[in-house]
Amino acid sequence: MVSPSRNVVVQCAMLSGLMLSFAATGMPARAALITINSTSLRTNHTENGASGSQLFTGTGIPTDTFRLSSGSVAFSRTDIDFFEQSGQTVLNFGITHTRTGLFQTDSTFSGTDSQQIRFTALENTVYEISGFYNVTDAGPATAQTPATRLNGRLFDVTAGQTLMNSFQLSRSTANEQFVVGGLGGDDQNAFSGSLTGNLITGHEYEFGFGALTATTFDLSSQTDSGSSAVGNINLTIGTSAVPEPSSLALLALSGLTLLGYGWRQRQRPDRSQ
Protein backbone atom coordinates (compact mmCIF):
# COMPACT_ATOMS: atom_id res chain seq x y z
CA MET A 1 0.00 0.00 0.00
CA VAL A 2 1.29 3.47 -0.92
CA SER A 3 1.64 5.71 2.13
CA PRO A 4 -0.25 9.00 2.35
CA SER A 5 3.03 10.92 2.53
CA ARG A 6 4.14 9.47 -0.80
CA ASN A 7 0.77 10.35 -2.30
CA VAL A 8 1.38 13.94 -1.24
CA VAL A 9 4.76 13.98 -2.99
CA VAL A 10 3.29 12.60 -6.21
CA GLN A 11 0.34 15.02 -6.18
CA CYS A 12 2.57 17.98 -5.43
CA ALA A 13 4.84 17.05 -8.33
CA MET A 14 1.84 16.86 -10.66
CA LEU A 15 0.59 20.26 -9.53
CA SER A 16 4.07 21.77 -9.96
CA GLY A 17 4.18 20.51 -13.53
CA LEU A 18 0.80 22.06 -14.27
CA MET A 19 1.93 25.37 -12.78
CA LEU A 20 5.10 25.49 -14.87
CA SER A 21 3.20 24.55 -18.00
CA PHE A 22 0.68 27.32 -17.47
CA ALA A 23 3.41 29.84 -16.72
CA ALA A 24 5.11 29.01 -20.02
CA THR A 25 1.89 29.40 -21.99
CA GLY A 26 1.26 32.66 -20.15
CA MET A 27 3.99 34.34 -22.21
CA PRO A 28 2.29 36.72 -24.65
CA ALA A 29 2.45 35.61 -28.27
CA ARG A 30 4.18 38.10 -30.56
CA ALA A 31 3.74 38.39 -34.31
CA ALA A 32 6.50 39.52 -36.68
CA LEU A 33 7.42 43.15 -36.03
CA ILE A 34 8.69 44.05 -39.52
CA THR A 35 8.56 42.99 -43.13
CA ILE A 36 11.82 43.30 -45.08
CA ASN A 37 11.02 44.82 -48.46
CA SER A 38 14.47 44.75 -50.08
CA THR A 39 18.12 44.15 -49.22
CA SER A 40 21.34 45.11 -50.97
CA LEU A 41 24.45 44.13 -49.03
CA ARG A 42 27.82 43.90 -50.79
CA THR A 43 30.93 42.14 -49.52
CA ASN A 44 34.04 43.09 -51.50
CA HIS A 45 37.84 43.24 -51.69
CA THR A 46 40.70 44.29 -53.95
CA GLU A 47 44.11 42.65 -54.20
CA ASN A 48 46.98 43.16 -56.67
CA GLY A 49 44.82 45.21 -59.00
CA ALA A 50 42.00 42.63 -59.08
CA SER A 51 38.72 42.95 -57.23
CA GLY A 52 35.90 40.69 -56.12
CA SER A 53 32.39 41.22 -54.82
CA GLN A 54 29.45 39.18 -53.54
CA LEU A 55 25.91 40.52 -53.21
CA PHE A 56 23.16 39.50 -50.76
CA THR A 57 19.55 40.41 -51.55
CA GLY A 58 17.54 38.13 -49.24
CA THR A 59 14.47 39.37 -47.39
CA GLY A 60 13.34 36.33 -45.39
CA ILE A 61 13.13 36.03 -41.62
CA PRO A 62 14.72 33.79 -40.46
CA THR A 63 17.89 33.90 -42.58
CA ASP A 64 21.26 32.41 -41.66
CA THR A 65 23.85 32.69 -44.43
CA PHE A 66 27.07 34.45 -45.45
CA ARG A 67 28.80 36.15 -48.37
CA LEU A 68 32.51 35.67 -49.10
CA SER A 69 34.70 37.60 -51.52
CA SER A 70 38.27 36.30 -51.59
CA GLY A 71 41.58 36.47 -53.42
CA SER A 72 44.87 34.70 -52.78
CA VAL A 73 45.34 36.50 -49.45
CA ALA A 74 42.70 39.19 -49.10
CA PHE A 75 39.13 38.25 -48.30
CA SER A 76 35.95 39.78 -46.99
CA ARG A 77 33.24 37.76 -45.26
CA THR A 78 29.87 38.89 -43.93
CA ASP A 79 27.72 36.55 -41.84
CA ILE A 80 24.03 37.45 -42.10
CA ASP A 81 21.60 36.35 -39.40
CA PHE A 82 17.97 37.51 -39.33
CA PHE A 83 15.87 35.94 -36.58
CA GLU A 84 13.05 36.43 -34.08
CA GLN A 85 13.63 35.71 -30.40
CA SER A 86 11.74 36.56 -27.20
CA GLY A 87 9.38 38.90 -29.02
CA GLN A 88 12.17 40.74 -30.83
CA THR A 89 13.29 40.83 -34.47
CA VAL A 90 17.08 40.94 -34.85
CA LEU A 91 19.16 41.78 -37.93
CA ASN A 92 22.76 40.82 -37.16
CA PHE A 93 25.86 41.08 -39.35
CA GLY A 94 29.23 39.54 -38.47
CA ILE A 95 32.26 40.97 -40.28
CA THR A 96 35.68 39.44 -40.99
CA HIS A 97 38.19 41.25 -43.24
CA THR A 98 41.80 40.62 -44.30
CA ARG A 99 43.83 42.63 -46.83
CA THR A 100 47.37 42.89 -48.15
CA GLY A 101 49.35 46.12 -48.09
CA LEU A 102 50.34 46.23 -51.76
CA PHE A 103 49.22 49.25 -53.79
CA GLN A 104 48.97 48.99 -57.57
CA THR A 105 46.19 50.66 -59.56
CA ASP A 106 43.99 51.07 -56.50
CA SER A 107 44.12 50.92 -52.74
CA THR A 108 43.93 47.38 -51.43
CA PHE A 109 40.94 47.00 -49.17
CA SER A 110 38.49 44.58 -47.64
CA GLY A 111 35.02 45.82 -46.82
CA THR A 112 31.31 45.28 -46.25
CA ASP A 113 28.77 47.86 -47.40
CA SER A 114 25.00 47.78 -47.10
CA GLN A 115 23.49 50.08 -49.68
CA GLN A 116 20.06 49.58 -48.18
CA ILE A 117 17.91 47.27 -46.10
CA ARG A 118 14.35 48.53 -46.42
CA PHE A 119 11.68 47.30 -44.04
CA THR A 120 8.18 48.25 -42.90
CA ALA A 121 7.18 48.35 -39.22
CA LEU A 122 4.05 46.28 -38.58
CA GLU A 123 3.35 47.90 -35.21
CA ASN A 124 4.52 50.76 -33.04
CA THR A 125 7.70 49.48 -31.43
CA VAL A 126 11.29 50.40 -30.52
CA TYR A 127 14.72 49.90 -32.05
CA GLU A 128 18.28 49.63 -30.76
CA ILE A 129 21.47 49.81 -32.87
CA SER A 130 24.89 48.62 -31.73
CA GLY A 131 28.14 47.55 -33.33
CA PHE A 132 31.93 47.70 -33.48
CA TYR A 133 34.81 47.34 -35.93
CA ASN A 134 38.30 46.46 -34.68
CA VAL A 135 41.36 46.44 -36.95
CA THR A 136 44.69 44.73 -36.31
CA ASP A 137 47.48 46.12 -38.49
CA ALA A 138 50.56 44.12 -39.32
CA GLY A 139 52.81 47.18 -39.28
CA PRO A 140 53.03 50.74 -37.92
CA ALA A 141 51.01 53.67 -39.22
CA THR A 142 52.38 56.34 -41.54
CA ALA A 143 51.07 59.75 -42.51
CA GLN A 144 48.63 58.27 -45.04
CA THR A 145 48.10 54.64 -44.06
CA PRO A 146 46.28 52.59 -42.84
CA ALA A 147 42.72 53.77 -43.47
CA THR A 148 39.65 52.59 -41.51
CA ARG A 149 35.99 53.49 -41.86
CA LEU A 150 32.79 52.58 -39.96
CA ASN A 151 29.43 54.14 -40.73
CA GLY A 152 25.76 53.42 -40.07
CA ARG A 153 22.39 55.05 -40.75
CA LEU A 154 18.71 54.49 -39.97
CA PHE A 155 16.32 56.60 -42.04
CA ASP A 156 12.53 56.94 -41.88
CA VAL A 157 11.65 56.90 -45.59
CA THR A 158 7.98 57.67 -44.99
CA ALA A 159 8.65 60.73 -42.82
CA GLY A 160 11.88 61.77 -44.58
CA GLN A 161 13.74 61.83 -41.26
CA THR A 162 17.13 60.48 -40.21
CA LEU A 163 16.80 58.61 -36.93
CA MET A 164 20.50 57.79 -36.54
CA ASN A 165 23.64 58.63 -38.49
CA SER A 166 27.14 57.59 -37.46
CA PHE A 167 30.39 58.10 -39.41
CA GLN A 168 34.03 57.58 -38.38
CA LEU A 169 37.12 57.73 -40.61
CA SER A 170 40.78 57.33 -39.75
CA ARG A 171 43.62 57.75 -42.26
CA SER A 172 46.72 57.09 -40.18
CA THR A 173 45.91 55.21 -36.97
CA ALA A 174 47.16 51.65 -36.53
CA ASN A 175 44.96 49.08 -34.77
CA GLU A 176 41.92 51.33 -34.95
CA GLN A 177 38.82 50.42 -32.91
CA PHE A 178 35.42 51.97 -33.65
CA VAL A 179 31.98 51.59 -32.06
CA VAL A 180 28.75 52.70 -33.73
CA GLY A 181 27.85 56.10 -32.34
CA GLY A 182 31.43 56.90 -31.35
CA LEU A 183 33.71 59.75 -32.45
CA GLY A 184 36.97 57.83 -32.71
CA GLY A 185 38.21 58.78 -36.18
CA ASP A 186 41.47 60.71 -36.58
CA ASP A 187 40.17 62.40 -39.75
CA GLN A 188 36.36 62.64 -39.78
CA ASN A 189 33.57 62.05 -37.26
CA ALA A 190 29.85 62.65 -37.29
CA PHE A 191 26.94 61.49 -35.16
CA SER A 192 23.32 62.57 -35.02
CA GLY A 193 20.03 61.11 -33.83
CA SER A 194 19.94 58.22 -31.38
CA LEU A 195 21.01 54.58 -31.16
CA THR A 196 17.62 53.84 -29.58
CA GLY A 197 14.20 55.13 -30.50
CA ASN A 198 10.72 54.43 -31.82
CA LEU A 199 9.38 52.95 -35.03
CA ILE A 200 5.87 53.81 -36.28
CA THR A 201 3.49 51.22 -37.67
CA GLY A 202 3.18 51.38 -41.45
CA HIS A 203 6.33 53.48 -41.93
CA GLU A 204 9.08 52.25 -44.24
CA TYR A 205 12.65 52.48 -42.96
CA GLU A 206 16.09 52.18 -44.54
CA PHE A 207 19.01 50.76 -42.56
CA GLY A 208 22.55 50.79 -43.90
CA PHE A 209 26.12 50.41 -42.67
CA GLY A 210 29.68 50.10 -43.93
CA ALA A 211 32.99 48.84 -42.55
CA LEU A 212 36.30 49.03 -44.43
CA THR A 213 40.01 48.55 -43.89
CA ALA A 214 42.22 49.91 -46.69
CA THR A 215 45.80 50.83 -47.49
CA THR A 216 44.78 54.43 -48.07
CA PHE A 217 41.83 56.55 -49.13
CA ASP A 218 44.15 58.90 -51.04
CA LEU A 219 45.15 58.53 -54.69
CA SER A 220 48.87 58.56 -53.87
CA SER A 221 50.74 55.28 -54.06
CA GLN A 222 51.02 53.98 -50.51
CA THR A 223 51.89 50.57 -49.15
CA ASP A 224 51.80 49.04 -45.70
CA SER A 225 52.02 45.57 -44.16
CA GLY A 226 48.33 44.68 -44.45
CA SER A 227 45.66 44.24 -41.80
CA SER A 228 42.81 42.10 -40.54
CA ALA A 229 39.56 43.21 -38.92
CA VAL A 230 36.52 41.83 -37.13
CA GLY A 231 33.23 43.52 -36.37
CA ASN A 232 29.53 43.18 -35.74
CA ILE A 233 26.52 45.32 -36.58
CA ASN A 234 23.20 44.69 -34.84
CA LEU A 235 19.70 46.15 -35.26
CA THR A 236 17.22 44.91 -32.65
CA ILE A 237 13.53 45.74 -33.04
CA GLY A 238 11.02 45.34 -30.22
CA THR A 239 11.28 44.66 -26.51
CA SER A 240 11.95 41.30 -24.90
CA ALA A 241 8.72 39.50 -24.02
CA VAL A 242 7.98 38.87 -20.30
CA PRO A 243 5.10 37.03 -18.61
CA GLU A 244 1.90 39.04 -18.33
CA PRO A 245 1.14 40.35 -14.79
CA SER A 246 -1.96 38.14 -14.57
CA SER A 247 0.16 35.07 -15.30
CA LEU A 248 2.66 36.00 -12.58
CA ALA A 249 -0.14 36.55 -10.07
CA LEU A 250 -1.73 33.21 -10.91
CA LEU A 251 1.65 31.48 -10.59
CA ALA A 252 2.11 32.96 -7.11
CA LEU A 253 -1.43 31.97 -6.08
CA SER A 254 -0.88 28.43 -7.35
CA GLY A 255 2.30 28.21 -5.31
CA LEU A 256 0.48 29.20 -2.12
CA THR A 257 -2.29 26.71 -2.88
CA LEU A 258 0.29 23.96 -3.36
CA LEU A 259 1.94 24.73 -0.03
CA GLY A 260 -1.41 24.74 1.77
CA TYR A 261 -2.42 21.44 0.17
CA GLY A 262 0.79 19.76 1.26
CA TRP A 263 0.45 21.08 4.82
CA ARG A 264 -3.12 19.78 5.16
CA GLN A 265 -2.12 16.34 3.90
CA ARG A 266 0.64 16.13 6.48
CA GLN A 267 -1.78 17.02 9.30
CA ARG A 268 -4.13 14.13 8.57
CA PRO A 269 -3.67 10.98 10.74
CA ASP A 270 -2.04 8.00 9.08
CA ARG A 271 -4.95 5.52 8.91
CA SER A 272 -2.82 2.75 7.47
CA GLN A 273 -1.58 1.86 10.97
Summary of the structure (lengths in Angstrom):
residues: 273
radius of gyration: 27.4
end to end distance: 11.2
largest distance: 99.8
contacts: 892
relative contact order: 0.22
helix: 16%
strand: 49%
